């Protein structure tokens, strides 16, 4: 079962936009953009697993994250489609949502990531390794 994600709804116009942040981000990264769109769209700002207020998981899996995003969207909007915007890691999740649950996505916007395997090429690899080595006691 996918984790319950923390979400924030910015209510506005008739369109629906869901924002997925990048690695080390959180949904509120898109708060200003969502408020700027409120005449046009209602926006759902999602904290992906292991980010912001969402629960932490033992594994990292794009399919599980896509399922959690689908569940979060359906909790807010039980029917219809959304415009899905994903930045960086959120773009990978957005692509997975579009591929797995195509009937949910009307438009897809992917920013700053490509649909290719990026194993061992992350700019964050060295940062995460350094953080793991910190003595936080």
N, C-alpha and C positions, 0 to 999 in steps of 0.2 A: 504494500500500500504506500502511495506517495505521501510525503509529509505535508502537513497543513502549512501553507505559506502565509506570511504576513503581507497584507495588501492595504492600500489606501486608495479610496475612490475620490476623484475630483469630479464633481458633477457639473455637467455643462450641456452642450448641444446633443443632437441625435446620434452622431457618429460615436463609435466606441474605439478607443485606442488603449492598447495594453503595452506598457513599457517594461522591458527586461534589461537590467543593468549588467555591467561587466564585472570581471573578477575584482573582488575587494570593494565592490560598490554596494548600493542598496537602492530600493525603489525611489526614495526621496531625491536621488540624484536628478530625477526628471520632473521634480515639483514645479519649477519655473516654466518649463515647456508646457506641462499639463495645464497650468493656470492660464498661460497665453492661448491655449486652444479651447478654453472653456466656452466660448461663444459657439464653437463648432462641434466640440466633442466632449464626452465624458471620458475620463482617463482612469485607468487602473494601474497603480504603481505597485510593482511586485518586488518583495524581498525574496530572492531565490534561496534555496536551501543553503545553510551555512553562512548566510549573509544577513545583516540587519537584525530584525526581530524574528526571523524564521528559525525553525529548529535545526540543530546540527545533526548530521548523519555520519555514519561510519564509512559510507562509500560515496564516490562521485560518479554519477551515471547520467548521461544526457537524456536517455529514455525516461528514467525516473523523474528527472527534472521537468521534462515535457509533460508527463502525466500530472505532476503537481501543478503546473501552470494551467493545464486544461481544467483541472478540478477547481482551481481558484477562479478562473474565468466563469465556469458554470455556476459557481456559488453566487457570484454577483449577477451574471446574466445567464439564466437557465436556457435561453434560446437565442438563436441568431448568430451572426458572425462578428468578428472584431478585426481591427487593423492592428497588426502586431509589429512592434518596433523592438529590435534587440541590438544592443551595443556589445561588441567584443564577445566575451563568453555568453552573454545574453543573446547575441546573434546566433551562436551555435544552437542554443536552446530554442530560439524562435524558429530556426530552420527545422529542428526536430519536431516541434509542434506542428508546423505546416505540413511536413511529410507524413506524420503519424495521424494527424487529426485535421486533414485538409478541409473538411466541411465546417470547421470552426473559424478558419482564417479567410477573410476577404482580401486583404492586402498585407504584404510582408515587406518590411523595410529592415535591412541588415546593414549595420554600420561598423566599419573597422574590423572586419573579419571575413574570411573566405570559406567556402565549403570544402576545404581540403583538410587532410589529417595534419595536425600541428604538433604531434608528439615530439617532445624534446626540443621544441623550438620556441617555447614560451619565454618572453622577456622576464616573467615572474619566477622562473625556476630558481634562479640564484637567490632571489629575495625570500622565497618560501623556505629554502634550505637554511638560510641565515636565521630566519625567525625560529625555526625548529631547534636551532642550537642555543637559543637564548636561555639563560638560567633565570626563570621567573620567580623563583622562591625568594 
